[in-house]
Amino acid sequence: MHRACILLLLTALTVTGCDRRASDGPVVVSAIGGAPHIVPPAQLTSDLPPRLLLAATAQGLVSLDAAGQIEPGLAERWTVLDDGLSYIFRLRDATWSDGRPVTTEQVVTILRRALKDRTNNPAAAYLTAIDEIVAMTPEVIEIHLSQPRPDLLRRLAQPELALFRMNPPGGAGPLRLVKHHGNTVLLRPAPGDSDDPEADTAEPNPRDDIELIGERAARAIIRFADHRSDMVTGGTVADWPLVAGVDIPASSIHRDPAQGLFGLAVVDRSGFLGQATARAAIAAAIDRQGMVSAIAPDWPSQAAILPERLDSAAASASPAWANGSIEQRRDGARVVTASWRATHSDPLTLRIALPAGPGGTLLYGWIGSALLAIGIEPQRVAIDADADLRLIDRVSPFDTARWYLATACAPCSDDAHAAIEAARTAPTPADRAAALAKADATLTADTAFIPLATPLRWSLVAPGLDLWQQNARAWHPLNALRSPTK
């Protein structure tokens, strides 16, 4: 599979030209995934093209800039009062996609509806401290909290909190959809979004447009190498080997310093995996450093759930096996599997759900060999198939330990789940920090999640995209790629 994909790319590259695309047309972006189509925020999945399209056409009160930092969205400025319990937002003049003005009453209604829909909107689960949203004046709204949340703005900046109307469907910029054909959409800056007062009356400049294409990684890489696009975004470990095997300038290949979870969730806690000692044995047997070094240079391995302390009261919990050598760890793991086989006649087989692609094959080689080394027969299955262990590969949307712990609890013990819930409902920041530290220690001891590394995220970027920046969110908004025309 890996070799076939590389040969396909190399064959395509034999007909490529030497120059990049002319810079007087739209920025052409290939986003790895399915076709881009506008969906309401509550219907978003992890598929990148619809997420990019929604964020471009329906911003929230605040947004993420090219560096992954907070910038104004529909709110032009804000003030924090009452020791972090009150956020006052002043809205700028903005219009919906049909040209009608955005009102504070509409904003309040949309936000209230989104926060109630915890079943479909995952962002709502991290905004339970909001107890009231009110329109104070025609230009000002207030969000009042029951407990301080220092990272509230980052939570509000997620695409799931974009301000989106259903009738007619659409948002309020900063880009507008002007054409949609198949897996390609054409976007143009929304009227009034430029700092230039004459921009609204000027003829549209094609250089300011964005052409977004949703496609699989192999096609995206070919398009970029053939100088028919300016950027590929959304690359993961599954397709990273394709990049390493083609002739693309090193200066165009970028890896984000992404933070999040990359590891194996124990999704079936029956049989062998019903024992915490057995789950820890598997975690100990995997040679993380060897795996990351073989797949990508300077890819950081990870043994703990939390990458750092974050808002916990203690340093990230370290598993008991972490200080041993790989040989010592596997010796201990063999004792556990031998004990199991001594009392069970059935073969010891574990199904591992991994993504398709050459990167998934490399991961299976390292994980499967670790299991074989301690007496377990591995079986690779599709990422969405029934499994015993499933790869979780997600970038953290905000810097709170609760996101890491809640995401890693899939499932986890009743004690770990209760500790995570106690952190959510803690009455003070100090209580919350203490509860997060307890939850981290409890979940680590439970070994419900087996950390392997940080998420690997890559992009291909042409030199003309002067606004593009690497960032820890691996998020690259379409309106922040190239400086606008003057």
N, C-alpha and C positions, 0 to 999 in steps of 0.2 A: 504493500500500500504506500509506504513512505517513498520507495524508489520510483514507483509509477508516477506519483505526483511530481517528484523532482524532474523526471524525464519530460513530463508534459510541459512544465514550466521552461525547461531548457530549450525544448523544441520551439516554443513560442518566441523565446527571446532571440532566436537566430534571425528574425525578421524585424527586429526593433531598430529604431533610429537612434541618433546620437544626441539629439537636442530635446529639451523639455518642451512642453506645450507653450504656445504663445500666451503672454500674460494679459491680453486685452479682452479675454472672454471670461465666462463664469469660472469660479473655482469648482472643480469636479472632485467630489468626495465619494470614495467607496467605503461604505460601512458594512462590516462583515455581519451577515444575518439575512433575514428575509426581506421581502419588499417593504419599502416605507409606506405607511398609510397612517392617517390621523385617527387616533382612537382616544376616547375619554381617559383621563388620568387613572381612573379606577380599573381600566382594562389593560393597563400596561403590563408587559412581562419583561423578562430580561433581554428580549430581542432588541438589539441596539438601534437599528434604523428607525423604528417607530418612536423610540425614546428621544433620539436626536431631533426628529421632525416635530414632536410635540413641544419639546423645550424651545425650539426655534420659533414656533408659531403661537405658543400659549405660555408666556412667562408667568411666574408667580409674583408675590409681593417683592421678593428678592430673587436673585439668580446667582449662578456660579460663573466667574469670569474665566479667562484662558488659563489662569494659574490655579484654578480650583478654589478661589477665595470669593467671599460674598461681595456682590455689587448690587446697585439698585435695579429693581425690575419695574413693576407697576408702582411701587413706592419709591419716590424720589429721595426721601430721607426718613429717619426714624429716631426716636428717643426712648431710652430705657429708664423707668422710674420705679419707685417703691421697692428698692433693693432687688431689682430684677423680676418683680411680679407684674409689671405693667410695661407693654411695648406700644408706643404711639407711632402710627405710620401715616405720613402725608402722601397721598396719591398724586401722581403727575397726570396731566391731561393725556388721555389715551383713548383709542377707539378699538372696537372689536373688528373682526375680519370683514363684517358687512358695513363698516363705516360709522356705526352708532357709537356714542360716547360710553365709556366705562363709568359706572356710578359706584359709590361706596356701598349702597344697599345691595347691588349685585355681587360685589366682592364678598360682603359679609355672608350673604346667602350661600354662595358657592363654597366658601371655606367651612361654614357650619355643616353643610351636606357632606363634604369630604371627610371631616373629622368624625362624623357619625358612622361612616361606612368602613369599619375596621375589618370586615370580612373580605372585602375586595381591594381595599386600599392599604397596603402594608405600612405606608408612612404614618397613617393615623395611629398605629399602635405606639408610636414614639412621640405622640403629642397629647397624651392623656392628661398632662398637667394643665392644659388649656381649659379653663372653666367658663370663659365668656369672650365673645367677639361682638363688638358693637360699633355702629356708625356714630361718631361723635358730631361731625359736621359733614357737609357735602364733599369735603376733601380729606377728612381724617377718620381713621378707624383705630380702635384700641383692642389689643389682645391681652386679656388678663389671665394670669397663671395662679394655680393653687400652690405651686412650689417653684422656686427659681429653676430655670433651665438655661445655663449660660450659652449653650449651643442652639438656642431656638432658631436663630436666623438660618443656620445651616440646614436645620430640619425643614424649614419652610421653603428652602431653595430646591428641594427635590422635584423632579418632573411630576411625581404623583400629586404635588400640591400646586401644579400649574392652574391658573384661573381659566376655566374652559366652560363655554356655554354649549348646550345641546341644540338649541333652536335659534338661529341656524348653528350647526356645529363649528366651533373655532375658538380662537383665543385673541390675544392682543399683542402680537408681535414677539420679538423685534423683526421677524421676517414674515412674509406672506407667501402662501402657496399660489403660484400663477399657472402651473402646468403639472399634470400627473399622467404619466404613461408607463404602464407596466411596472417595472421595478425602479423607475426613475421619477424624481420630482424636481421641479425648478422653483427656487425660492428667490424672493426679492425683498430688499429692505422695506419695512412698513412705512407708510407716510408719517412724517412727524418724528421718526426715530433718529434722524440725523441732527447733529449740532448746527448744521448749516441752514440758516433760515430760507435760503433759496432752493434747497434740495427738493422741496415738495412740488415746485413748479418746473424743475428741470426735467429733461428727457432722461428716462432710466439708462444707466450706463451698464452694459452687459458685464463689465468687470466687477460690479458690486453684487452680481447674482451668484447663487450657489446651486449647483446641480448635485443632488444627493442620489446615490445609487446603492441599493441593497443587494448584496451578492455574496457568494461563498468566497472563502479566502483565496483559493487558487486563482479564480477569475480576477479578483481584486488585485492580486500581486502581478498578474500578467498585464492588466490594464495599466498599472503604475509603471512597470518596467518598459512598457511599450509607449510611454509618455502620453497616454490618453487620459490620465487623471493626475491630480495634484496631491492627493492624500488617500491613504488607507488607514482606517481607524477601527478599533474593536478587536485587535488581534489578541489571542490568548495562547496558552501553552499548546493547545491542540494543533495549531497551525504554525507555530514558531519554526519548526524544522524546514518548512517551505521557504522561509525568508533566508535562512542560513545557507540554502543550497542554490541560490540564484545570484546573478551578477547585478546587484543594486549597490550604489555607492554607500559606504558606511555612514557618511554624513547624513543620509536620508533615513536611516534606520534608528528609531528611537524607542527606548523602553521607559515606561513611567515608573517612578518609585512608589508603586501602588501599595496601599495598606489594606488589609482585609483578611479573609479566611481562605486558605487553600489546604485542604486536607480531607480525610475520610470520615464521614459521619457513619456511626454504627446505627443503621436503620432497622436491623432485625436483632433484638436483644434476647432471642431464644437460643436454646442449645448451648453450644460452646461460648457464644458471645453473650450469654446471660451472666457470665462471671466477670467481675471487674478485673480479676487477675488475668483472665484470658484476653480481654480487650487491651490491657496494658502490655501483655506479651507481644501482641501484634505491633503496637506502637513502638515498642523497644526494638523490634527486629528490623525495622526499615532503616536503611542507610541513607539518611536525608542528604548529607553532604555529598556523597557519591552521586546521588540522583541529580541534584541541581547542577553540580559541576559538569555532568555528562550532557545535560540538556541545553543549558544556557550559561554563558560566562557571567560571573558576579551575581547570579540569582540567589538571594538570601534564603537559607533554609530556616525552619521555624519548628521549635518543639513545644512552645507554650501557646495557649489560646490567645492571650493578650500580647500584642507586640511590644507594649510598654505599659507603664502604670495607668496612663490615661486619667480617668476620674475615680479610680479605685483608691481605697485607703492604704493599700499595700502594693508592693512590687508584684508583677505578674507571677502567678503560681507556676512552679516548675515541677514536672513529673518526677517521681522517685527514681526512675531509671536514667535520667538525663545525663548523669556524670560518668556513666560507665562507657567503656569502649564498645564498638559494635560487636566484637567477638564475645565480650562478657555479657552483653545484652542478649545476644542470640543463645548463648549457653543457658541463661536463665529462662528464656522463652521456651526452649526445648523441654525443660523440666515440666512446664505447665502443659504443653501439648502431650507429652508422654503420659502424664497423669490422667489426662482426659481419655486418651486412647486405651488406657489400661482398664477402664470401666465402661467403654462404649465400643460396640462392634462396627458401627456404621463408619464409612470413610469420613474423614474430616476435610470437608470442601467448603470454600467460601466464595460467593459470587461478588465480583467487584464491578461496580457500574462506573464506567469511564467514558469520556467523550470520544467520538470518532476522530480520525485524523492521525497523522504520524506522531504528533506529540502525545496523544492518548496511548499509542502503541509503546512509545518509550517509557511512559509512566507505568504501564502494565508490566513491562520487562523488569523494572526495578522493584515494584511492589510484589509482583508474582514471584520473583526470585527470592525475596525476603521470606515470603510465606513458605515456599518450598524448603528453604534452609532450616525451618523450625518444624517441618512435618505437616504442613497444611497444603492441600491441593487447591490452587487458585483457578477461578473460572471467570473470564471476562464477559461482561454483558453490557448492553447499551446503557447510556447514561440515565434513561428514563424507565429502564426495565426493573422488575422485581430483583432485589439484591440484598446482600448482607452488609456490604460496605459501599457507600456512594461518595464520589468526589464532590465536594463543595468548593466552588471557585467563585468567590464574590468579593468585590471591592467594597470597603466600608464607606457608607454615605456620610457618616459623621463620626467624630472622635468621642465616643462614649463606650465604656466597657460593656454596658448593657447590650448594645447591638451585637458585639462579638459573642457574648455569653448566650443570648437568646437565639442567635443564629446557629451556634454550635449545639444547642440543646435540641437535637432532632433525631430521636427523642433523647431524654436523659432521665435520671432518677427523680423520684418525687422530692427528695431533699434538695437537689440542685434546682429543680423547677421552682420550688417554694422560695429558695434563696434569691433567685432572679426576680420573682414577683415582689419579694420584700424590698428589693432595690427600687422597683418602679414606684411603689407606694410610700417610700420613706418620707417622713415629714420635713426633714431638714437636709441640706447638702452633706453634713457630717454623717448623718444616719445613712444616707444613700451611699456614700463612699465606703462606709463600714460594711453595708449589705453587699455591695459589689465585690469587695475583697473576699467575703465569706462565700459568695456564689462562685467566684473564680476558683477558690480552693476546693469547694465541693465538686464542681464540674470536672476539674482536673483529676481529682481522686477517682471520680466515677468513670473516667475515660470514655465518655460518650462521643467524643470527637478526637480524631487523631491528627494533630497539625503536622504539616509537611514542609510548607514554605510560605512565602508571601505570594499573592496573586501575580502572575506574569502577564503584563499588558504591553503590547507593542503597536507602533504606528509607523507608516512610511510617509514622509513629509518632504515635499519639494521645497527648494530654497526660497521661492517667492512667498511662502506663507509666513510672513514676518511676525505675526501675532501669536502663532502657535507656541505653546509652552508645555513642557512636561509637568505633571503634578501628581500628588498622592491619590487623587480621586480618579485618575485616568479618564477624565472627562474633558472633552474638547468641543465646546459649543460652536455651532456653525457660523454664528455671527462674529466670531473672534478668531479668524484665520488669517485674513489679509487686510492691510490698511485700506480704508475706503478711498475712492477717488476724491480729489480736491477740486 
